């Protein structure tokens, strides 16, 4: 199995992963060492040492031996010279999720995602039962029209995209940016 060439952004508690890095400007043969350091808001921190071979540093991150409980961490990477000068080469988010063996089965969807799923189910129900008003035991129930559902779905999708964009920013992930253009007659 090939070892990834970039820093991890997520690891499950109880697992071990490896990653490799190389920097043309900071070679081991020139006296540089590379290290990574994790820290979280609870004050826990741990240095992750690596091994060097053929111009590539290999790091093994174990959530168990590094004492990483489920939560959000910041992963820092730096090179250090023999004279203790440090240069930052990486800073990003690291999410440690609950152990796969002890995780409780829960619905991980956001409220907006649950809402969108319910709207889609209501839209699909029109295929089976296209009636807008139903009378049960003398009481009339009026369902939203398909047009209302499609409008509500569009608004919910917009809010869900914004929620995901904010979550990606908060977790240090790449954020896709859309450039909107407007054509006008000159």
N, C-alpha and C positions, 0 to 999 in steps of 0.2 A: 504494500500500500504506500502510495506517495505521501510524503509529509508536506502539509500546506506551507506556502512561502509567505504567509502573512499572519499577523497576530489574531488570536481568537477573540470573538465578541460574545460567545456564549459557551458555557460548559455546564453539564449536569453534575450536581453534587454527587460525589462518589466515583466519578470517572477521571481518567487521565488522558490528556491529549498532548501532542507534540507539535511544534512549529519550528520553522527555520528562517533565519534572516542573514543577509550579508550586506555589507556597506563598503563600497569601493573606497570611500574616504577614510574609513576607520578600520584598518586591518590589524589583526592580532600580531602579525609580524612587525608592525610599526609600534607595538606597545599598548594597543588599545584593548580593553575588555568590555564586553557588552553584558548588561544585566537588565532584568525586568523586576518591577516592584508593584505589588498590589496594595491598595488601601481602600477602606470603605468608611462611611460616615460614623460607624461605631468605634473607629480608632484602630481596628485590626489591620495589620500590615504584614507583608512577607516578601522577602527578596527571592527571586527565582533565578538560580544560577544556570548557566548553559555550558555546553561543551563545544570545542572548536575543532574542525577538521576540514581540510581542503578549501579554506576560504569561506566556510559556512558555519554559522552558529546554530546549534540545535538546542531547543529548550523543551523540557518536559514539565507540563503543568498538571499537578495532581490536586484535585479539590480536597482530597482527604489529607495528604501529607502537608499541603500548604495551608490547612486549616480554613478553607473557604466554605463558609456556610451559605445557604441560599440567600441571595441579595444582589445588590448593585455594587460594583467595585470600579475603581479607576485603575487602569493598567498603564504604568509608566515604563518607558524603555530609555536607557541612557548608555553612552559609552564613556569610559573613564580611562585617562592616561595614567602612566606610571607616577606622575606628579600629582595625582588626584584631581585633575581637572575633569569636570563632567560636562557632557553635551547631551541634551535631550534629543532623542531620535523618534520617540513615539509617545503619544498620549491618547487614550481612548477608553471607552466603556467596556466593562466585562460583566456580563450577567451570569450569575451562578443560579441555576434553576434547582428546584427540589429534586431529590434523588429519584431516579426512575423506579427504584424498587419500593420506595416508601411513599411515593406521591399519592395523594388522595384524588380519586377521579372527580373532577369538578368541571363545570362549564367555564372554559377560559375565554369565552367570547365577551367582548365589551357590550355595554347596554345598547349602544348604537347598532352593533352587529346583530344582537338579538332582535331589536326592533325591525331592522331590515329583513331579517328572515321571516318575521311575522307578516310584514307587508307583502313579501313575495308569496307567502302561503295564501294570503287573502286574495291576491291577484290570481293565483293558480286555481283557487276555489271557484272562480267564475267559469272555468272550463266545465266543471262538474255541475255547478248550480248557478246559472247566470241570473238568478232572481235578485232584485235589489231590495225588495221588502218582503218580509216573512211574517205571518200571523200565527202565533202559537198560544193556545188557550185564551183567545180573545185579546191578546196583547200584540201589538204590531212592532216589529223590529226592522229598522231601516239600516241597511249596510251602506258603507261609503261606495260611491260610484267608482268605476274603473278609472275615470279621469282623475278623481280625487286621490285614489291610491297611487297612480303613476306620478302625480305631482308630489305627494308625500314621500314616495320612494326616491325621487330625484333630490329632494331636500335632504333626506337621510343619507343618501350616498355622498353628497357634498360634505356633510358634517363628518361622516365616517372617514373620508379621505383626509380631511383636516386633522382629525384625531390621530390618524396613523402617521401623518407628516410630523406632528408635534411629538409623538412617541419616538419616531426615528431620530429627530433632533435631540431629544432628551437622552437617548441611548447611544448617541454618537455614530449612528449609521448614516450612510449616504442618503441624501434626500433628492428625489427627482424633482426637477423644476420644469414647469411648463411655461412657455412664453406664449402669451395670447397676442394675436395680431388683429387689427381692425382695418378692413379695406374701406376706403372712402373715395368718392369721386372727386377729382381735383378740378 
